[in-house]
Structure formats: structure tokens, C-alpha cells
Amino acid sequence: MLGEEVAEGRKESTTFVGSVLREPVVVVLVGLLFGVGVEFYVPPRVTILSAVYERRRSSALGATFAARNLGFAVLPAVAGAITAVIGRYPGHLVTVPAFAAALAGT
């Protein structure tokens, strides 16, 4: 693959990003930033849903949060299966269009 070398029977990344992402501190910081970024979406969502569905606000919020939590529970398994079946980089051919379609639908 591009940016990888085979050394002692294993693949090693030769890119700067690949070498930085091996550091545990970087992985933790990226995870924290992702979590904070995801949570910035909650207040506008609650505000909009509360305004649109005034009489059924609790049902709308419940369904939205249930779908969010289901996605958080299912996504790691789906991503792992995609990676196991078609590899890491070809998996982007599946995930990037899916995220783009989700973004276009919002």
C-alpha cells in the first residue's frame, strides 16, 4: 500500500501521520476532540426538535437519542467488519460515500 513498507513480516507506516498516530497520547487526544465535537451537535438538535415537535417533544428527543446511541454501539462493529473483509484503505470507499450521503441528507 501507499506509505507502507514491509519490515520483518509486518507493515509499518512510513508517513508522518502514521507514525504520530501510534502514540497513545495522540490517540487519546483525538478521541477526546471527537467526543467534544460530537457533543457540540446536541444543543442545537435539542433546540430545533423542541421547537418543531412542541407537543411530542419527549418522543422526538427520545427517538433521536436512541438512534444516536444505537449508532455509537453499532458503528465500531460495522467498521471492524468492513476493515476485516476489505482492508483498511479500501474501507474508505464504503465509509466516505456513506458519511457524505448522511451529511447531504441533513
C-alpha positions as a Markdown table, in Angstrom:
| # | Residue | x | y | z |
|---|---|---|---|---|
| 1 | Met | 0.0 | 0.0 | 0.0 |
| 2 | Leu | 1.0 | 3.6 | -0.4 |
| 3 | Gly | 3.1 | 4.8 | 2.5 |
| 4 | Glu | 3.8 | 1.4 | 3.9 |
| 5 | Glu | 6.8 | -0.8 | 3.9 |
| 6 | Val | 7.1 | -4.5 | 4.8 |
| 7 | Ala | 9.7 | -4.9 | 7.6 |
| 8 | Glu | 10.3 | -8.1 | 9.5 |
| 9 | Gly | 7.0 | -9.6 | 8.2 |
| 10 | Arg | 4.8 | -6.7 | 9.3 |
| 11 | Lys | 3.6 | -3.5 | 7.7 |
| 12 | Glu | 4.9 | -0.3 | 9.1 |
| 13 | Ser | 3.7 | 3.2 | 8.2 |
| 14 | Thr | 6.4 | 5.5 | 6.7 |
| 15 | Thr | 4.2 | 8.6 | 6.7 |
| 16 | Phe | 4.3 | 11.3 | 9.3 |
| 17 | Val | 0.6 | 10.8 | 10.2 |
| 18 | Gly | 1.0 | 7.1 | 10.5 |
| 19 | Ser | 4.0 | 7.5 | 12.9 |
| 20 | Val | 2.2 | 10.1 | 15.0 |
| 21 | Leu | -1.0 | 8.1 | 15.3 |
| 22 | Arg | 1.0 | 5.3 | 17.0 |
| 23 | Glu | 1.5 | 7.5 | 20.1 |
| 24 | Pro | -1.1 | 6.7 | 22.8 |
| 25 | Val | -1.3 | 10.4 | 23.9 |
| 26 | Val | -2.3 | 11.4 | 20.3 |
| 27 | Val | -4.9 | 8.7 | 20.1 |
| 28 | Val | -6.4 | 9.8 | 23.4 |
| 29 | Leu | -6.4 | 13.4 | 22.4 |
| 30 | Val | -8.0 | 12.7 | 19.0 |
| 31 | Gly | -10.7 | 10.6 | 20.8 |
| 32 | Leu | -11.4 | 13.4 | 23.3 |
| 33 | Leu | -11.6 | 16.0 | 20.5 |
| 34 | Phe | -14.0 | 13.7 | 18.6 |
| 35 | Gly | -16.2 | 13.3 | 21.6 |
| 36 | Val | -16.3 | 17.0 | 22.3 |
| 37 | Gly | -17.1 | 17.8 | 18.7 |
| 38 | Val | -19.9 | 15.2 | 18.7 |
| 39 | Glu | -21.4 | 16.8 | 21.8 |
| 40 | Phe | -21.5 | 20.3 | 20.3 |
| 41 | Tyr | -24.2 | 18.9 | 18.0 |
| 42 | Val | -26.6 | 18.1 | 20.9 |
| 43 | Pro | -27.8 | 21.6 | 22.0 |
| 44 | Pro | -28.8 | 22.8 | 18.5 |
| 45 | Arg | -30.5 | 19.5 | 17.9 |
| 46 | Val | -32.5 | 19.7 | 21.1 |
| 47 | Thr | -33.5 | 23.2 | 20.4 |
| 48 | Ile | -34.7 | 22.5 | 16.9 |
| 49 | Leu | -36.5 | 19.4 | 17.8 |
| 50 | Ser | -38.2 | 21.1 | 20.7 |
| 51 | Ala | -39.4 | 23.9 | 18.5 |
| 52 | Val | -40.6 | 21.7 | 15.7 |
| 53 | Tyr | -42.3 | 19.0 | 17.8 |
| 54 | Glu | -43.7 | 21.0 | 20.6 |
| 55 | Arg | -46.5 | 18.6 | 21.6 |
| 56 | Arg | -44.4 | 15.4 | 21.0 |
| 57 | Arg | -41.1 | 16.8 | 22.2 |
| 58 | Ser | -40.2 | 13.9 | 24.5 |
| 59 | Ser | -40.9 | 11.3 | 21.8 |
| 60 | Ala | -38.8 | 13.2 | 19.2 |
| 61 | Leu | -35.9 | 13.6 | 21.6 |
| 62 | Gly | -36.1 | 10.0 | 22.8 |
| 63 | Ala | -36.1 | 8.7 | 19.2 |
| 64 | Thr | -33.2 | 10.9 | 18.3 |
| 65 | Phe | -31.1 | 10.0 | 21.3 |
| 66 | Ala | -31.9 | 6.3 | 20.9 |
| 67 | Ala | -30.8 | 6.4 | 17.2 |
| 68 | Arg | -27.6 | 8.2 | 18.3 |
| 69 | Asn | -26.7 | 5.6 | 20.9 |
| 70 | Leu | -27.5 | 2.8 | 18.6 |
| 71 | Gly | -25.1 | 4.3 | 16.1 |
| 72 | Phe | -22.4 | 4.6 | 18.7 |
| 73 | Ala | -23.0 | 0.9 | 19.6 |
| 74 | Val | -23.1 | -0.5 | 16.1 |
| 75 | Leu | -20.5 | 1.7 | 14.3 |
| 76 | Pro | -17.4 | 0.0 | 15.8 |
| 77 | Ala | -18.6 | -3.4 | 14.9 |
| 78 | Val | -19.5 | -2.4 | 11.3 |
| 79 | Ala | -16.2 | -0.6 | 10.9 |
| 80 | Gly | -14.3 | -3.6 | 12.2 |
| 81 | Ala | -16.2 | -5.9 | 9.8 |
| 82 | Ile | -15.5 | -3.7 | 6.8 |
| 83 | Thr | -11.8 | -3.4 | 7.8 |
| 84 | Ala | -11.6 | -7.2 | 8.2 |
| 85 | Val | -13.2 | -8.0 | 4.9 |
| 86 | Ile | -11.8 | -5.5 | 2.5 |
| 87 | Gly | -8.9 | -3.9 | 4.4 |
| 88 | Arg | -8.2 | -0.6 | 5.9 |
| 89 | Tyr | -7.8 | 1.8 | 3.0 |
| 90 | Pro | -10.4 | 0.3 | 0.6 |
| 91 | Gly | -12.8 | 0.6 | 3.5 |
| 92 | His | -12.8 | 4.4 | 2.8 |
| 93 | Leu | -14.6 | 3.6 | -0.5 |
| 94 | Val | -17.5 | 2.5 | 1.6 |
| 95 | Thr | -17.4 | 4.9 | 4.6 |
| 96 | Val | -16.7 | 8.2 | 2.9 |
| 97 | Pro | -19.7 | 8.0 | 0.5 |
| 98 | Ala | -21.9 | 6.8 | 3.4 |
| 99 | Phe | -20.9 | 9.8 | 5.5 |
| 100 | Ala | -21.3 | 12.1 | 2.5 |
| 101 | Ala | -24.8 | 10.8 | 1.9 |
| 102 | Ala | -25.7 | 11.2 | 5.6 |
| 103 | Leu | -24.4 | 14.8 | 5.5 |
| 104 | Ala | -26.3 | 15.6 | 2.3 |
| 105 | Gly | -29.5 | 14.3 | 3.9 |
| 106 | Thr | -29.3 | 16.6 | 6.9 |
